[in-house]
Amino acid sequence: MTTLHIKNMVCDRCKKVIKDELTNLGVEVHAIELGVIDIDSKSVDLESIVNALEAHGFELIENKEEILVEGVKVFLISMIDQLPIQRKNKLSTMISDELGRDYSSLSKVFSQREHITIEKYFLRLKLEKVKELIQDGSHSFSQIASILDYSSINHLSGQFKQETGLSMSEYKTMFQSDRKPLDKIV
């Protein structure tokens, strides 16, 4: 069995696309999670796999630092997907526990590779989710703040305005579809 680390897997659709592509290549997929695939090592034609991944905007990751960075991203994206966000510990502790690494070293590697802090990346993920929830129209701003674990609507509103240049009401009125795909947030 061979484990492959894949960059830019951000959702279940990504997993399906990759599994379908690998199956079409005759690769036996044993397990697939965001960012990680276990395949039968006997059926590996690495060049074909790389080409299939790249055709859909994914990349094979072999560098240990890049694997860590992708692990942080996958964990944060999974937090956003499991709404409402429920944190029992500080974000840094949760990331450290999930990846089994010291947070300061993870933070340093992440910042060097992505040119953004983990906290800023997580903020951007949350704000993209805010945009999605505003466009959905089924939640009030207060509910959105609560769902995304903001201490208050004012805190969320301030961050939203600072990052987008618009108030949440202005954004709702304009109903802009300027959301970024999760794999493009940096």
ZIBEL-V194993 format. One record per residue. N is the residue number from 1. RES is the residue in one small letter. PHI is phi in whole degrees, 0 to 359 (none if undefined). NEAR is the number of other ideal C-beta (glycine too) atoms within 10 Angstrom. Layout:
N & RES & PHI & NEAR
N & RES & PHI & NEAR
This chain:
1 & m & none & 10
2 & t & 239 & 15
3 & t & 257 & 11
4 & l & 248 & 22
5 & h & 255 & 20
6 & i & 240 & 23
7 & k & 271 & 19
8 & n & 82 & 19
9 & m & 277 & 28
10 & v & 236 & 22
11 & c & 202 & 14
12 & d & 296 & 11
13 & r & 297 & 9
14 & c & 299 & 20
15 & k & 299 & 18
16 & k & 296 & 11
17 & v & 300 & 18
18 & i & 294 & 21
19 & k & 299 & 15
20 & d & 299 & 13
21 & e & 298 & 19
22 & l & 292 & 22
23 & t & 298 & 11
24 & n & 298 & 10
25 & l & 277 & 15
26 & g & 85 & 10
27 & v & 272 & 22
28 & e & 275 & 14
29 & v & 264 & 18
30 & h & 271 & 11
31 & a & 206 & 10
32 & i & 216 & 20
33 & e & 227 & 12
34 & l & 302 & 20
35 & g & 86 & 24
36 & v & 218 & 17
37 & i & 227 & 23
38 & d & 254 & 15
39 & i & 234 & 21
40 & d & 288 & 13
41 & s & 292 & 11
42 & k & 288 & 9
43 & s & 259 & 14
44 & v & 265 & 16
45 & d & 244 & 12
46 & l & 303 & 10
47 & e & 297 & 8
48 & s & 296 & 15
49 & i & 296 & 23
50 & v & 302 & 14
51 & n & 297 & 12
52 & a & 295 & 19
53 & l & 295 & 22
54 & e & 296 & 11
55 & a & 297 & 10
56 & h & 246 & 12
57 & g & 85 & 14
58 & f & 256 & 21
59 & e & 224 & 15
60 & l & 280 & 14
61 & i & 249 & 20
62 & e & 237 & 9
63 & n & 285 & 11
64 & k & 301 & 10
65 & e & 294 & 14
66 & e & 294 & 15
67 & i & 297 & 16
68 & l & 297 & 19
69 & v & 300 & 22
70 & e & 295 & 22
71 & g & 298 & 22
72 & v & 297 & 23
73 & k & 299 & 26
74 & v & 299 & 21
75 & f & 297 & 19
76 & l & 293 & 22
77 & i & 296 & 22
78 & s & 294 & 14
79 & m & 297 & 21
80 & i & 295 & 17
81 & d & 288 & 15
82 & q & 260 & 9
83 & l & 284 & 13
84 & p & 288 & 10
85 & i & 292 & 16
86 & q & 233 & 8
87 & r & 258 & 10
88 & k & 265 & 6
89 & n & 231 & 10
90 & k & 296 & 10
91 & l & 304 & 17
92 & s & 300 & 15
93 & t & 293 & 12
94 & m & 297 & 16
95 & i & 295 & 22
96 & s & 301 & 18
97 & d & 296 & 12
98 & e & 297 & 16
99 & l & 262 & 17
100 & g & 64 & 8
101 & r & 226 & 16
102 & d & 296 & 11
103 & y & 298 & 19
104 & s & 297 & 10
105 & s & 288 & 12
106 & l & 298 & 22
107 & s & 298 & 18
108 & k & 296 & 12
109 & v & 297 & 18
110 & f & 301 & 23
111 & s & 297 & 16
112 & q & 293 & 10
113 & r & 283 & 16
114 & e & 257 & 16
115 & h & 60 & 9
116 & i & 203 & 15
117 & t & 282 & 12
118 & i & 300 & 22
119 & e & 297 & 13
120 & k & 293 & 15
121 & y & 298 & 20
122 & f & 297 & 21
123 & l & 301 & 16
124 & r & 295 & 17
125 & l & 300 & 21
126 & k & 299 & 23
127 & l & 291 & 20
128 & e & 294 & 19
129 & k & 293 & 20
130 & v & 301 & 26
131 & k & 302 & 22
132 & e & 299 & 12
133 & l & 292 & 19
134 & i & 295 & 19
135 & q & 295 & 14
136 & d & 298 & 9
137 & g & 78 & 9
138 & s & 264 & 8
139 & h & 228 & 14
140 & s & 284 & 11
141 & f & 298 & 18
142 & s & 296 & 12
143 & q & 296 & 13
144 & i & 298 & 25
145 & a & 301 & 21
146 & s & 293 & 17
147 & i & 302 & 16
148 & l & 264 & 19
149 & d & 66 & 15
150 & y & 275 & 20
151 & s & 292 & 9
152 & s & 198 & 11
153 & i & 296 & 16
154 & n & 295 & 10
155 & h & 297 & 11
156 & l & 299 & 22
157 & s & 301 & 17
158 & g & 297 & 13
159 & q & 294 & 15
160 & f & 299 & 24
161 & k & 296 & 14
162 & q & 296 & 10
163 & e & 278 & 15
164 & t & 258 & 16
165 & g & 82 & 9
166 & l & 234 & 15
167 & s & 285 & 14
168 & m & 295 & 20
169 & s & 294 & 11
170 & e & 298 & 13
171 & y & 298 & 19
172 & k & 297 & 15
173 & t & 296 & 10
174 & m & 285 & 10
175 & f & 45 & 10
176 & q & 292 & 14
177 & s & 249 & 7
178 & d & 258 & 10
179 & r & 294 & 16
180 & k & 262 & 13
181 & p & 298 & 11
182 & l & 300 & 20
183 & d & 280 & 16
184 & k & 253 & 11
185 & i & 275 & 21
186 & v & 209 & 12
